[in-house]
Amino acid sequence: MPKLVHVVGAGLAGLAAAVQLQRRGAQVVLHEAEPQAGGRCRSYYDTRLGTTIDSGNHVVLSGNTATLNYLRAIGAADELVGPAQPEYPFVDLATRARWTVRMSPGLLPWWIFDANARVPNTGPGDYLSLVPLLLAKPGRSVAQTMRCNGPLWDRLLRPLFHAMLNIEPRDASAELTGAMVRETLLAGGLACRPLVARNGLGSAFVDPALRLLQHGGATIKLGSRLQDVVFAANGGRVQALNFVDESVALDANQAVILALPPEIAPTAVPGLRAPTRFAATVNVHFAVEPPFGMPPLTGLLNATAEWLFAFDGRLSVTVNAAERLLDMSHEALASSVWAEVAQAANLPATPMPAWQIVMEKRATFAALPEQETLRPGTRTRWNNLMLAGDWTATGLPATIEGAIRSGQKAADTLLNEPMERR
């Protein structure tokens, strides 16, 4: 195993790789081009709202084992909070109907036989529509695999899939969607509890990891932008990394994990294929105290906003696959979304509280069947170079769970390589 590993990129995949490497005894040097770690999973103080907000609202499910193990490893397991039971409240803003889907905690889905727990206007037989997803063939979309209409689809599956896939679920890879169903709904209700970072993404995923790495002797270099990778003439290994402010030669006991975004990694690695289509998210934050007893997460139907998050002193919404909103006036968008939030939260529509809009034009790769075929594996043809990122072939869409898994897999694969291959 290598004695020293350079991890290039300090998003969640890079942080997970660095933590795993350090836990297994390797020396780590972590490079990040930006002045802060976290990538698309970061927190910052917003002067307009007078509070700390996240770059995007993220939900973790209680069945995301890699994510929960990572949080335990960095001492932040208590940073995620959510309902004690797997419950999903919904509001239909068109009909003003409200209901809560209450999944049973065990492996057997007893909740689908309870009219008060399942989706309104559905019967137990409707849930069999998920079975074809579990047998999905590569290259097929969800619409080509299962029935995509009716109350179950409209009132539960489409909202959940839209949030997880960040594209129109009908067009999404059935293989990826089936993987999510297998790890959540099929794993029982206790794998489906929605969890959010109570003090922000930075406090949960980033800051504790940086502290752990520093205390363990890792070198952390922020503002360290990679310019190019130098490969040995015989093509077997990486022999140097050139950054803007330094060049690093790699000896036989040193290796690299590249945890760069999919639009950047192919410029550093010859012949690397990566997804080429991306999907946007829009998050709108309002500086207002949520009503007492409001759930931390509420699904919204027939609205621009799709999920409403309740934090201390703030209500936030997320719009997935939000390309249609990127050119819209921020003032008009905030006003429209606030009207929906006020109705869902039973708050006065006027005056509108202070607001902030955060747009991520390339939040995730588009989880389409043809894009799935472009995702590279962890290994490369260079013995001391591994890849990490939620856009690599994790078997999941671009999620926190996928990012962390990819980092841990890259670290383990690298450390498990026999020395004679180097």
HELIX and SHEET records of a PDB file:
HELIX    1   1 LEU A   12  ARG A   23  1                                  12    
HELIX    2   2 THR A   65  ALA A   73  1                                   9    
HELIX    3   3 ALA A   77  GLU A   79  5                                   3    
HELIX    4   4 TRP A  110  PHE A  113  5                                   4    
HELIX    5   5 PRO A  124  LEU A  130  5                                   7    
HELIX    6   6 VAL A  131  LEU A  134  1                                   4    
HELIX    7   7 PRO A  151  LEU A  152  1                                   2    
HELIX    8   8 TRP A  153  LEU A  157  3                                   5    
HELIX    9   9 ARG A  158  LEU A  165  1                                   8    
HELIX   10  10 PRO A  169  ASP A  171  5                                   3    
HELIX   11  11 ALA A  174  GLU A  183  1                                  10    
HELIX   12  12 LEU A  185  ALA A  187  5                                   3    
HELIX   13  13 GLY A  189  ALA A  191  5                                   3    
HELIX   14  14 LEU A  201  LEU A  201  1                                   1    
HELIX   15  15 GLY A  202  VAL A  206  3                                   5    
HELIX   16  16 ASP A  207  HIS A  215  1                                   9    
HELIX   17  17 ALA A  265  ALA A  268  1                                   4    
HELIX   18  18 GLU A  323  LEU A  325  5                                   3    
HELIX   19  19 HIS A  330  ALA A  345  1                                  16    
HELIX   20  20 PRO A  369  GLU A  372  1                                   4    
HELIX   21  21 ILE A  400  ASN A  416  1                                  17    
HELIX   22  22 MET A  419  ARG A  421  5                                   3    
SHEET    1   A 5 THR A 219  LEU A 222  0                                        
SHEET    2   A 5 GLN A  27  GLU A  32  1                                        
SHEET    3   A 5 LEU A   4  VAL A   8  1                                        
SHEET    4   A 5 GLN A 254  LEU A 258  1                                        
SHEET    5   A 5 LEU A 385  LEU A 387  1                                        
SHEET    1   B 2 SER A  43  ASP A  46  0                                        
SHEET    2   B 2 THR A  51  ASP A  54 -1                                        
SHEET    1   C 3 VAL A  60  LEU A  61  0                                        
SHEET    2   C 3 PRO A 194  ALA A 197 -1                                        
SHEET    3   C 3 LEU A  80  VAL A  81 -1                                        
SHEET    1   D 7 ALA A  97  ARG A 102  0                                        
SHEET    2   D 7 GLU A  87  ASP A  92 -1                                        
SHEET    3   D 7 LEU A 297  LEU A 301  1                                        
SHEET    4   D 7 TRP A 307  PHE A 311 -1                                        
SHEET    5   D 7 ARG A 314  ASN A 320 -1                                        
SHEET    6   D 7 PHE A 278  PHE A 286 -1                                        
SHEET    7   D 7 TRP A 355  PHE A 365 -1                                        
SHEET    1   E 3 LEU A 226  PHE A 231  0                                        
SHEET    2   E 3 VAL A 238  PHE A 243 -1                                        
SHEET    3   E 3 SER A 247  ALA A 249 -1                                        
END                                                                             
